[in-house]
């Protein structure tokens, strides 16, 4: 799941070397924190949050295979 979010984020931004993805796991859930450069924040969020929602949807689909719940936060 972490790899999926990282690949998607690096493909969207202008500075892929500044993309940082942290994953905090618990029993049946995990939290994925996505950090990007401030000037790339708009590209990751998108208009009305559409790209952020799409990233969350893909991460949830990857987590469903492992029967876990996932939350993606853009920091």
VMD Tcl script that builds the backbone (N, CA, C; Angstrom):
set m [mol new atoms 225]
animate dup $m
set s [atomselect $m all]
$s set {name element resname resid chain x y z} {
  {N N UNK 1 A 0.822 -1.186 0.000}
  {CA C UNK 1 A 0.000 0.000 0.000}
  {C C UNK 1 A 0.869 1.253 0.000}
  {N N UNK 2 A 1.903 1.226 0.794}
  {CA C UNK 2 A 2.815 2.364 0.852}
  {C C UNK 2 A 3.458 2.599 -0.506}
  {N N UNK 3 A 3.854 1.517 -1.159}
  {CA C UNK 3 A 4.500 1.634 -2.467}
  {C C UNK 3 A 3.555 2.210 -3.515}
  {N N UNK 4 A 2.301 1.815 -3.455}
  {CA C UNK 4 A 1.309 2.300 -4.421}
  {C C UNK 4 A 1.136 3.806 -4.292}
  {N N UNK 5 A 0.996 4.290 -3.068}
  {CA C UNK 5 A 0.821 5.723 -2.837}
  {C C UNK 5 A 2.072 6.490 -3.261}
  {N N UNK 6 A 3.245 5.918 -2.979}
  {CA C UNK 6 A 4.491 6.582 -3.345}
  {C C UNK 6 A 4.650 6.686 -4.858}
  {N N UNK 7 A 4.335 5.636 -5.573}
  {CA C UNK 7 A 4.442 5.652 -7.037}
  {C C UNK 7 A 3.490 6.674 -7.648}
  {N N UNK 8 A 2.252 6.694 -7.150}
  {CA C UNK 8 A 1.273 7.658 -7.668}
  {C C UNK 8 A 1.705 9.094 -7.397}
  {N N UNK 9 A 2.177 9.359 -6.186}
  {CA C UNK 9 A 2.576 10.721 -5.824}
  {C C UNK 9 A 3.777 11.183 -6.635}
  {N N UNK 10 A 4.763 10.311 -6.809}
  {CA C UNK 10 A 5.958 10.692 -7.568}
  {C C UNK 10 A 5.633 10.959 -9.033}
  {N N UNK 11 A 4.615 10.295 -9.562}
  {CA C UNK 11 A 4.224 10.522 -10.946}
  {C C UNK 11 A 3.504 11.863 -11.122}
  {N N UNK 12 A 2.920 12.380 -10.060}
  {CA C UNK 12 A 2.131 13.608 -10.156}
  {C C UNK 12 A 2.940 14.886 -9.961}
  {N N UNK 13 A 3.985 14.839 -9.154}
  {CA C UNK 13 A 4.671 16.062 -8.736}
  {C C UNK 13 A 5.852 16.410 -9.637}
  {N N UNK 14 A 6.325 17.656 -9.486}
  {CA C UNK 14 A 7.504 18.118 -10.229}
  {C C UNK 14 A 8.800 17.743 -9.527}
  {N N UNK 15 A 8.743 17.573 -8.201}
  {CA C UNK 15 A 9.934 17.239 -7.420}
  {C C UNK 15 A 9.731 15.882 -6.739}
  {N N UNK 16 A 9.896 14.796 -7.474}
  {CA C UNK 16 A 9.636 13.473 -6.887}
  {C C UNK 16 A 10.612 13.078 -5.789}
  {N N UNK 17 A 11.775 13.728 -5.731}
  {CA C UNK 17 A 12.735 13.397 -4.678}
  {C C UNK 17 A 12.296 13.910 -3.304}
  {N N UNK 18 A 11.330 14.815 -3.254}
  {CA C UNK 18 A 10.838 15.350 -1.985}
  {C C UNK 18 A 9.568 14.656 -1.494}
  {N N UNK 19 A 9.165 13.598 -2.157}
  {CA C UNK 19 A 7.996 12.840 -1.716}
  {C C UNK 19 A 8.415 11.886 -0.602}
  {N N UNK 20 A 7.722 11.982 0.536}
  {CA C UNK 20 A 7.995 11.117 1.680}
  {C C UNK 20 A 6.692 10.439 2.081}
  {N N UNK 21 A 6.734 9.121 2.186}
  {CA C UNK 21 A 5.554 8.353 2.575}
  {C C UNK 21 A 5.893 7.547 3.822}
  {N N UNK 22 A 5.114 7.753 4.882}
  {CA C UNK 22 A 5.273 7.004 6.125}
  {C C UNK 22 A 4.034 6.153 6.347}
  {N N UNK 23 A 4.232 4.952 6.844}
  {CA C UNK 23 A 3.099 4.069 7.120}
  {C C UNK 23 A 3.147 3.638 8.579}
  {N N UNK 24 A 2.034 3.848 9.270}
  {CA C UNK 24 A 1.898 3.464 10.669}
  {C C UNK 24 A 0.849 2.369 10.731}
  {N N UNK 25 A 1.273 1.168 11.113}
  {CA C UNK 25 A 0.360 0.025 11.130}
  {C C UNK 25 A -0.161 -0.258 12.524}
  {N N UNK 26 A -1.426 -0.650 12.575}
  {CA C UNK 26 A -2.044 -1.138 13.798}
  {C C UNK 26 A -2.612 -2.510 13.482}
  {N N UNK 27 A -3.468 -3.043 14.313}
  {CA C UNK 27 A -3.969 -4.403 14.120}
  {C C UNK 27 A -4.628 -4.598 12.753}
  {N N UNK 28 A -5.754 -3.979 12.551}
  {CA C UNK 28 A -6.502 -4.168 11.303}
  {C C UNK 28 A -6.556 -2.912 10.452}
  {N N UNK 29 A -5.757 -1.924 10.799}
  {CA C UNK 29 A -5.777 -0.676 10.045}
  {C C UNK 29 A -4.372 -0.109 9.923}
  {N N UNK 30 A -4.221 0.834 9.019}
  {CA C UNK 30 A -2.943 1.520 8.890}
  {C C UNK 30 A -3.184 2.948 8.413}
  {N N UNK 31 A -2.263 3.809 8.785}
  {CA C UNK 31 A -2.305 5.216 8.424}
  {C C UNK 31 A -1.115 5.494 7.514}
  {N N UNK 32 A -1.390 6.083 6.374}
  {CA C UNK 32 A -0.332 6.437 5.434}
  {C C UNK 32 A -0.263 7.957 5.369}
  {N N UNK 33 A 0.897 8.508 5.708}
  {CA C UNK 33 A 1.120 9.946 5.652}
  {C C UNK 33 A 1.929 10.268 4.406}
  {N N UNK 34 A 1.426 11.188 3.613}
  {CA C UNK 34 A 2.077 11.595 2.370}
  {C C UNK 34 A 2.544 13.034 2.516}
  {N N UNK 35 A 3.853 13.255 2.358}
  {CA C UNK 35 A 4.415 14.598 2.426}
  {C C UNK 35 A 5.053 14.918 1.087}
  {N N UNK 36 A 4.747 16.105 0.560}
  {CA C UNK 36 A 5.328 16.566 -0.705}
  {C C UNK 36 A 5.828 17.991 -0.506}
  {N N UNK 37 A 6.544 18.497 -1.490}
  {CA C UNK 37 A 7.016 19.877 -1.444}
  {C C UNK 37 A 5.811 20.820 -1.455}
  {N N UNK 38 A 5.908 21.960 -0.785}
  {CA C UNK 38 A 4.760 22.885 -0.717}
  {C C UNK 38 A 4.232 23.323 -2.090}
  {N N UNK 39 A 5.124 23.498 -3.054}
  {CA C UNK 39 A 4.660 23.929 -4.378}
  {C C UNK 39 A 3.977 22.811 -5.158}
  {N N UNK 40 A 4.133 21.565 -4.723}
  {CA C UNK 40 A 3.471 20.428 -5.374}
  {C C UNK 40 A 2.176 20.005 -4.678}
  {N N UNK 41 A 1.826 20.684 -3.602}
  {CA C UNK 41 A 0.651 20.299 -2.829}
  {C C UNK 41 A -0.629 20.359 -3.669}
  {N N UNK 42 A -0.757 21.375 -4.485}
  {CA C UNK 42 A -1.949 21.518 -5.323}
  {C C UNK 42 A -2.082 20.402 -6.346}
  {N N UNK 43 A -0.977 19.894 -6.836}
  {CA C UNK 43 A -1.010 18.812 -7.816}
  {C C UNK 43 A -1.458 17.503 -7.190}
  {N N UNK 44 A -1.115 17.303 -5.927}
  {CA C UNK 44 A -1.498 16.065 -5.243}
  {C C UNK 44 A -2.959 16.124 -4.791}
  {N N UNK 45 A -3.417 17.311 -4.409}
  {CA C UNK 45 A -4.800 17.443 -3.952}
  {C C UNK 45 A -5.752 17.532 -5.142}
  {N N UNK 46 A -5.424 18.325 -6.133}
  {CA C UNK 46 A -6.266 18.452 -7.311}
  {C C UNK 46 A -7.436 19.387 -7.084}
  {N N UNK 47 A -8.179 19.636 -8.149}
  {CA C UNK 47 A -9.342 20.513 -8.048}
  {C C UNK 47 A -10.424 19.831 -7.230}
  {N N UNK 48 A -10.868 20.532 -6.201}
  {CA C UNK 48 A -11.902 20.045 -5.278}
  {C C UNK 48 A -11.528 18.705 -4.651}
  {N N UNK 49 A -10.229 18.422 -4.575}
  {CA C UNK 49 A -9.759 17.216 -3.911}
  {C C UNK 49 A -9.947 15.936 -4.699}
  {N N UNK 50 A -10.125 16.033 -5.990}
  {CA C UNK 50 A -10.397 14.841 -6.804}
  {C C UNK 50 A -9.216 13.891 -6.879}
  {N N UNK 51 A -8.010 14.409 -7.025}
  {CA C UNK 51 A -6.839 13.541 -7.125}
  {C C UNK 51 A -6.556 12.892 -5.778}
  {N N UNK 52 A -6.705 13.653 -4.687}
  {CA C UNK 52 A -6.521 13.083 -3.351}
  {C C UNK 52 A -7.524 11.960 -3.103}
  {N N UNK 53 A -8.743 12.163 -3.542}
  {CA C UNK 53 A -9.780 11.133 -3.379}
  {C C UNK 53 A -9.433 9.893 -4.194}
  {N N UNK 54 A -8.882 10.090 -5.391}
  {CA C UNK 54 A -8.494 8.957 -6.231}
  {C C UNK 54 A -7.337 8.180 -5.601}
  {N N UNK 55 A -6.382 8.878 -5.013}
  {CA C UNK 55 A -5.270 8.206 -4.336}
  {C C UNK 55 A -5.796 7.377 -3.170}
  {N N UNK 56 A -6.731 7.943 -2.417}
  {CA C UNK 56 A -7.321 7.214 -1.287}
  {C C UNK 56 A -8.079 5.978 -1.761}
  {N N UNK 57 A -8.789 6.101 -2.871}
  {CA C UNK 57 A -9.545 4.974 -3.409}
  {C C UNK 57 A -8.628 3.835 -3.834}
  {N N UNK 58 A -7.527 4.157 -4.495}
  {CA C UNK 58 A -6.571 3.135 -4.924}
  {C C UNK 58 A -5.927 2.467 -3.709}
  {N N UNK 59 A -5.597 3.260 -2.695}
  {CA C UNK 59 A -4.996 2.693 -1.480}
  {C C UNK 59 A -5.984 1.779 -0.759}
  {N N UNK 60 A -7.257 2.162 -0.722}
  {CA C UNK 60 A -8.268 1.314 -0.085}
  {C C UNK 60 A -8.463 0.011 -0.851}
  {N N UNK 61 A -8.368 0.068 -2.170}
  {CA C UNK 61 A -8.490 -1.148 -2.966}
  {C C UNK 61 A -7.315 -2.084 -2.709}
  {N N UNK 62 A -6.114 -1.529 -2.563}
  {CA C UNK 62 A -4.943 -2.354 -2.260}
  {C C UNK 62 A -5.049 -2.936 -0.853}
  {N N UNK 63 A -5.615 -2.173 0.069}
  {CA C UNK 63 A -5.766 -2.648 1.446}
  {C C UNK 63 A -6.852 -3.718 1.570}
  {N N UNK 64 A -7.832 -3.678 0.698}
  {CA C UNK 64 A -8.919 -4.655 0.756}
  {C C UNK 64 A -8.408 -6.069 0.506}
  {N N UNK 65 A -7.373 -6.196 -0.287}
  {CA C UNK 65 A -6.788 -7.517 -0.535}
  {C C UNK 65 A -6.202 -8.119 0.735}
  {N N UNK 66 A -5.695 -7.250 1.615}
  {CA C UNK 66 A -5.096 -7.708 2.858}
  {C C UNK 66 A -6.086 -7.641 4.018}
  {N N UNK 67 A -7.313 -7.316 3.719}
  {CA C UNK 67 A -8.386 -7.190 4.718}
  {C C UNK 67 A -8.015 -6.211 5.822}
  {N N UNK 68 A -7.560 -5.045 5.404}
  {CA C UNK 68 A -7.215 -3.974 6.335}
  {C C UNK 68 A -7.933 -2.706 5.909}
  {N N UNK 69 A -8.057 -1.791 6.851}
  {CA C UNK 69 A -8.587 -0.466 6.551}
  {C C UNK 69 A -7.403 0.496 6.471}
  {N N UNK 70 A -7.471 1.401 5.539}
  {CA C UNK 70 A -6.365 2.322 5.340}
  {C C UNK 70 A -6.882 3.753 5.320}
  {N N UNK 71 A -6.093 4.653 5.871}
  {CA C UNK 71 A -6.387 6.070 5.845}
  {C C UNK 71 A -5.180 6.787 5.260}
  {N N UNK 72 A -5.402 7.645 4.273}
  {CA C UNK 72 A -4.316 8.389 3.647}
  {C C UNK 72 A -4.467 9.843 4.044}
  {N N UNK 73 A -3.422 10.404 4.651}
  {CA C UNK 73 A -3.409 11.816 5.022}
  {C C UNK 73 A -2.320 12.520 4.239}
  {N N UNK 74 A -2.676 13.667 3.688}
  {CA C UNK 74 A -1.691 14.488 2.980}
  {C C UNK 74 A -1.265 15.586 3.939}
  {N N UNK 75 A -0.003 15.529 4.342}
  {CA C UNK 75 A 0.504 16.433 5.379}
  {C C UNK 75 A 1.202 17.612 4.721}
}
mol reanalyze $m
mol bondsrecalc $m
mol representation Tube
mol addrep $m
